[in-house]
Amino acid sequence: MKKEELRFLALGFFISALLLAAFQLISPSPSASTAKEEVTEKKDDFQEKYESLLVEHQQLEKSLESQEESTSTEGETESEVESEEKPESEETEVPDEEPSSASPTSIVFLVHDGQPSSVVLQNLLEAGLISSLEAAEQYLTDQDLMTRIQVGSYELSPEMSDEEVLTEITIQ
């Protein structure tokens, strides 16, 4: 091969390498974006599981507290009968002797940073704090509060209306 032919061959390889590098920069490989989506989905799944377990744990603690209260008053047969008649989901009243900062039926509800409003509403529904997912979404949309859900910890009660719960976790 002549010198001139080798130069053109080298120039062709160089231009091909430049085109491939430019193409790779413009369109990243699909496996990298897929991996990012999978990590994000796994993170969201973990967060949802954590919150549901946290709510379940709080409900179990309250149930245990109410059972301990009913067993601590063994001498009073009336209180034993009343505690046996109530379903486990209901909480017993705290006696006046034991001061409490929260009512026995209150639930500490957490809203995490970056959590979409749909996940927050689903968690509220699972915790028994709202009655309908669709009604809650409609209320937030009508009141222009869908994007105003605030990160934080809220002490909410199942006895509160849906509007009260949603107003509590949003900025007006």
Residue frames relative to the residue before (quaternion, step in Angstrom):
aa qw qx qy qz dx dy dz
M 1.0000 0.0000 0.0000 0.0000 0.00 0.00 0.00
K 0.4453 -0.6857 0.5125 0.2625 3.45 -1.11 0.72
K 0.6846 -0.4943 0.3648 0.3924 3.49 -1.31 0.40
E 0.6683 0.5160 -0.2974 0.4456 3.54 0.93 -0.93
E 0.6475 0.5145 -0.3161 0.4649 3.62 0.99 -0.76
L 0.6408 0.5189 -0.3180 0.4679 3.58 1.03 -0.76
R 0.6263 0.5345 -0.3313 0.4608 3.57 1.03 -0.77
F 0.6717 0.4871 -0.2974 0.4724 3.61 0.90 -0.87
L 0.6273 0.5264 -0.3298 0.4697 3.57 1.06 -0.75
A 0.6582 0.4968 -0.2973 0.4811 3.60 0.94 -0.89
L 0.6424 0.5156 -0.3182 0.4693 3.58 1.00 -0.85
G 0.6346 0.5298 -0.3231 0.4607 3.62 1.01 -0.73
F 0.6490 0.5008 -0.3091 0.4822 3.59 0.98 -0.86
F 0.6478 0.5309 -0.3131 0.4478 3.58 0.98 -0.87
I 0.6694 0.4857 -0.2952 0.4784 3.60 0.91 -0.93
S 0.6301 0.5312 -0.3302 0.4602 3.60 1.00 -0.77
A 0.6503 0.5125 -0.3109 0.4667 3.57 0.98 -0.88
L 0.6464 0.5183 -0.3167 0.4618 3.60 0.99 -0.80
L 0.6596 0.5055 -0.3067 0.4641 3.58 0.94 -0.86
L 0.6548 0.5039 -0.3148 0.4672 3.60 0.95 -0.81
A 0.6486 0.5102 -0.3172 0.4675 3.60 0.98 -0.83
A 0.6553 0.5042 -0.3123 0.4678 3.59 0.94 -0.85
F 0.6448 0.5162 -0.3168 0.4663 3.59 0.95 -0.84
Q 0.6557 0.5135 -0.3085 0.4597 3.59 0.95 -0.85
L 0.6632 0.4950 -0.3052 0.4711 3.62 1.00 -0.72
I 0.6762 0.5045 -0.2946 0.4489 3.57 0.96 -0.85
S 0.8020 0.1154 -0.0564 0.5834 3.59 0.87 -0.88
P 0.2728 -0.7804 0.5400 0.1581 3.60 -0.29 1.25
S 0.6328 -0.5534 0.3812 0.3846 3.53 -1.18 0.51
P 0.5338 -0.6515 0.4290 0.3263 3.61 -0.96 0.78
S 0.5952 0.5809 -0.3796 0.4052 3.62 1.05 -0.52
A 0.6318 0.5279 -0.3417 0.4532 3.62 1.05 -0.65
S 0.6831 0.4636 -0.2983 0.4791 3.61 0.90 -0.84
T 0.6201 0.5348 -0.3397 0.4626 3.58 1.06 -0.71
A 0.6421 0.5182 -0.3224 0.4641 3.58 0.97 -0.82
K 0.6433 0.5151 -0.3285 0.4614 3.62 0.96 -0.79
E 0.6535 0.5094 -0.3145 0.4633 3.59 0.98 -0.85
E 0.6471 0.5182 -0.3212 0.4577 3.59 0.98 -0.79
V 0.6403 0.5115 -0.3227 0.4735 3.59 0.99 -0.80
T 0.6519 0.5089 -0.3120 0.4676 3.59 0.97 -0.85
E 0.6587 0.5015 -0.3124 0.4658 3.60 0.95 -0.86
K 0.6505 0.5083 -0.3179 0.4663 3.59 0.96 -0.84
K 0.6346 0.5268 -0.3264 0.4617 3.58 1.03 -0.79
D 0.6573 0.5012 -0.3042 0.4735 3.60 0.95 -0.89
D 0.6441 0.5149 -0.3212 0.4657 3.60 0.97 -0.86
F 0.6515 0.5116 -0.3145 0.4636 3.57 0.94 -0.88
Q 0.6559 0.5171 -0.3098 0.4544 3.58 0.95 -0.89
E 0.6572 0.5008 -0.3102 0.4702 3.60 0.94 -0.84
K 0.6542 0.5018 -0.3139 0.4709 3.58 0.94 -0.85
Y 0.6329 0.5373 -0.3277 0.4510 3.58 0.99 -0.84
E 0.6920 0.4779 -0.2866 0.4589 3.58 0.84 -0.95
S 0.6614 0.4908 -0.3243 0.4653 3.59 0.93 -0.79
L 0.6458 0.5003 -0.3213 0.4789 3.58 1.04 -0.72
L 0.6257 0.5401 -0.3360 0.4516 3.58 1.04 -0.75
V 0.6571 0.4927 -0.3023 0.4839 3.60 0.93 -0.89
E 0.6494 0.5148 -0.3109 0.4654 3.57 0.97 -0.87
H 0.6382 0.5309 -0.3153 0.4598 3.58 1.01 -0.84
Q 0.6579 0.5051 -0.3101 0.4646 3.58 0.95 -0.87
Q 0.6528 0.5044 -0.3185 0.4668 3.58 0.97 -0.79
L 0.6451 0.5113 -0.3203 0.4689 3.59 1.01 -0.76
E 0.6271 0.5293 -0.3359 0.4623 3.59 1.00 -0.77
K 0.6621 0.4964 -0.3079 0.4695 3.57 0.92 -0.86
S 0.6351 0.5269 -0.3236 0.4630 3.56 1.02 -0.79
L 0.6563 0.5037 -0.3039 0.4725 3.57 0.97 -0.84
E 0.6328 0.5271 -0.3306 0.4609 3.58 0.99 -0.81
S 0.6754 0.4809 -0.3061 0.4679 3.57 0.90 -0.85
Q 0.6333 0.5129 -0.3370 0.4714 3.60 1.05 -0.65
E 0.6374 0.5196 -0.3244 0.4674 3.59 1.02 -0.76
E 0.6378 0.5238 -0.3270 0.4603 3.57 1.03 -0.78
S 0.6844 0.4809 -0.2994 0.4590 3.56 0.94 -0.84
T 0.6793 0.4660 -0.3025 0.4796 3.62 1.04 -0.61
S 0.6125 0.5551 -0.3604 0.4322 3.61 1.14 -0.48
T 0.7147 0.3791 -0.2421 0.5355 3.59 1.21 -0.36
E 0.0654 0.8467 -0.5230 0.0732 3.57 0.83 1.01
G 0.6186 0.5645 -0.3449 0.4239 3.60 1.09 -0.61
E 0.7005 0.4248 -0.2650 0.5086 3.56 1.12 -0.55
T 0.2698 -0.8018 0.5138 0.1425 3.57 -0.23 1.25
E 0.5922 0.5822 -0.3781 0.4090 3.61 1.06 -0.59
S 0.6826 0.4834 -0.3034 0.4565 3.58 0.87 -0.89
E 0.6137 0.5381 -0.3509 0.4591 3.59 1.10 -0.63
V 0.6551 0.5056 -0.3114 0.4672 3.56 0.93 -0.88
E 0.6597 0.5106 -0.3097 0.4562 3.59 0.93 -0.89
S 0.6828 0.4817 -0.3040 0.4576 3.59 0.91 -0.85
E 0.6439 0.5108 -0.3313 0.4634 3.60 1.10 -0.58
E 0.6596 0.5232 -0.3113 0.4408 3.59 1.07 -0.65
K 0.6476 0.5230 -0.3256 0.4484 3.59 1.11 -0.61
P 0.4846 -0.6384 0.5016 0.3255 3.59 -1.05 0.68
E 0.6366 -0.5626 0.3711 0.3750 3.57 -1.19 0.53
S 0.6220 0.5675 -0.3528 0.4082 3.60 1.07 -0.60
E 0.6515 0.4820 -0.3245 0.4878 3.60 1.15 -0.49
E 0.3469 -0.7289 0.5562 0.1978 3.53 -1.13 0.70
T 0.4121 -0.6813 0.5382 0.2762 3.56 -1.11 0.66
E 0.5609 -0.6050 0.4414 0.3528 3.53 -1.21 0.49
V 0.4427 -0.6674 0.5282 0.2819 3.54 -1.11 0.73
P 0.4758 -0.6695 0.4747 0.3163 3.62 -0.82 0.89
D 0.6211 -0.5742 0.3927 0.3611 3.55 -1.21 0.60
E 0.5871 0.6039 -0.3675 0.3943 3.59 1.14 -0.50
E 0.7417 0.3538 -0.2087 0.5302 3.60 1.07 -0.66
P 0.2412 -0.7790 0.5584 0.1521 3.61 -0.31 1.19
S 0.0681 -0.7939 0.6041 0.0052 3.54 -1.03 0.84
S 0.4392 -0.7024 0.4943 0.2636 3.58 -1.00 0.82
A 0.7673 0.2551 -0.1545 0.5677 3.60 1.16 -0.51
S 0.5169 -0.6157 0.4785 0.3533 3.53 -1.11 0.61
P 0.6140 -0.6053 0.3500 0.3662 3.60 -1.04 0.66
T 0.7126 0.4315 -0.2741 0.4805 3.60 1.13 -0.42
S 0.4849 0.6654 -0.4531 0.3419 3.60 1.19 0.13
I 0.2045 -0.7548 0.6162 0.0929 3.52 -1.22 0.71
V 0.3300 -0.7086 0.5840 0.2189 3.55 -0.96 0.87
F 0.0882 -0.8081 0.5823 -0.0103 3.54 -0.57 1.22
L 0.2022 -0.7990 0.5608 0.0789 3.56 -0.85 1.04
V 0.1101 -0.7372 0.6631 0.0685 3.53 -1.10 0.86
H 0.2338 -0.8102 0.5291 0.0951 3.55 -0.60 1.20
D 0.6188 -0.5535 0.4199 0.3665 3.53 -1.27 0.53
G 0.8198 0.2301 -0.1888 0.4891 3.56 -0.92 0.93
Q 0.4927 0.6637 -0.4269 0.3667 3.57 1.28 0.02
P 0.4155 -0.7181 0.4905 0.2665 3.62 -0.72 0.97
S 0.6208 -0.5721 0.3864 0.3714 3.56 -1.15 0.62
S 0.6087 0.5595 -0.3630 0.4296 3.61 1.05 -0.62
V 0.6501 0.4964 -0.3124 0.4830 3.60 1.05 -0.74
V 0.6251 0.5320 -0.3347 0.4627 3.60 1.01 -0.81
L 0.6769 0.4868 -0.2937 0.4675 3.60 0.89 -0.92
Q 0.6340 0.5196 -0.3319 0.4667 3.60 1.01 -0.77
N 0.6588 0.4988 -0.3060 0.4728 3.59 0.99 -0.81
L 0.6167 0.5293 -0.3409 0.4724 3.60 1.07 -0.70
L 0.6467 0.5161 -0.3094 0.4687 3.57 1.00 -0.84
E 0.6757 0.4968 -0.2891 0.4615 3.60 0.90 -0.93
A 0.6774 0.4762 -0.2853 0.4827 3.58 1.12 -0.66
G 0.4820 -0.6905 0.4210 0.3372 3.58 1.28 -0.12
L 0.4694 0.6958 -0.4272 0.3363 3.57 1.21 0.45
I 0.7496 0.1777 -0.1596 0.6173 3.60 1.25 -0.30
S 0.4785 -0.7076 0.4506 0.2594 3.55 -1.13 0.63
S 0.8184 0.0785 -0.0089 0.5692 3.62 1.05 -0.68
L 0.4662 -0.6880 0.4915 0.2602 3.53 -0.89 1.00
E 0.6746 0.5037 -0.2929 0.4532 3.57 0.91 -0.94
A 0.6558 0.5057 -0.3156 0.4633 3.59 0.95 -0.84
A 0.6441 0.5172 -0.3202 0.4638 3.58 1.01 -0.79
E 0.6457 0.5065 -0.3204 0.4731 3.59 0.96 -0.84
Q 0.6513 0.5185 -0.3111 0.4584 3.58 0.97 -0.86
Y 0.6452 0.5190 -0.3181 0.4617 3.58 0.98 -0.87
L 0.6734 0.4902 -0.3004 0.4648 3.60 0.87 -0.93
T 0.6488 0.5072 -0.3156 0.4714 3.59 1.02 -0.76
D 0.6690 0.5037 -0.3012 0.4561 3.60 0.89 -0.91
Q 0.7361 0.4024 -0.2201 0.4978 3.57 0.98 -0.83
D 0.3876 -0.7383 0.4547 0.3129 3.60 1.34 0.00
L 0.4452 0.6986 -0.4362 0.3513 3.57 0.98 0.94
M 0.3791 0.7661 -0.4618 0.2370 3.59 1.27 -0.04
T 0.7560 0.3493 -0.1992 0.5165 3.61 1.01 -0.75
R 0.6365 0.5591 -0.3209 0.4235 3.60 1.23 0.11
I 0.3480 0.7146 -0.5229 0.3079 3.58 1.17 0.46
Q 0.2534 -0.8135 0.5153 0.0926 3.53 -0.75 1.11
V 0.5028 -0.6282 0.5125 0.3000 3.52 -1.15 0.77
G 0.4752 0.6773 -0.4815 0.2892 3.56 -1.01 0.75
S 0.4988 -0.6072 0.5275 0.3227 3.48 -1.40 -0.15
Y 0.0666 -0.8162 0.5735 -0.0210 3.56 -0.76 1.09
E 0.2864 -0.7283 0.5972 0.1760 3.54 -1.04 0.83
L 0.0436 0.8223 -0.5564 0.1111 3.54 -0.26 1.34
S 0.2592 -0.7617 0.5767 0.1415 3.53 -1.23 0.48
P 0.5204 -0.6313 0.4680 0.3340 3.59 -1.03 0.69
E 0.6027 0.5723 -0.3507 0.4315 3.59 1.23 -0.39
M 0.5486 0.6009 -0.3990 0.4228 3.61 1.27 -0.27
S 0.5032 -0.6238 0.4908 0.3415 3.58 -1.16 0.56
D 0.6761 -0.4849 0.3585 0.4234 3.56 -1.26 0.36
E 0.6577 0.5234 -0.3055 0.4474 3.58 0.94 -0.91
E 0.6448 0.5157 -0.3222 0.4632 3.60 0.99 -0.81
V 0.6504 0.5112 -0.3154 0.4650 3.58 0.95 -0.86
L 0.6999 0.4720 -0.2746 0.4604 3.58 0.85 -0.96
T 0.6302 0.5178 -0.3328 0.4732 3.58 1.06 -0.67
E 0.6265 0.5638 -0.3248 0.4291 3.56 1.08 -0.78
I 0.7665 0.3803 -0.2067 0.4745 3.61 0.91 -0.84
T 0.6810 0.4432 -0.2943 0.5032 3.62 1.26 0.08
I 0.4410 -0.6382 0.5582 0.2943 3.51 -1.37 0.32
Q 0.3134 -0.7531 0.5508 0.1767 3.56 -0.83 0.96
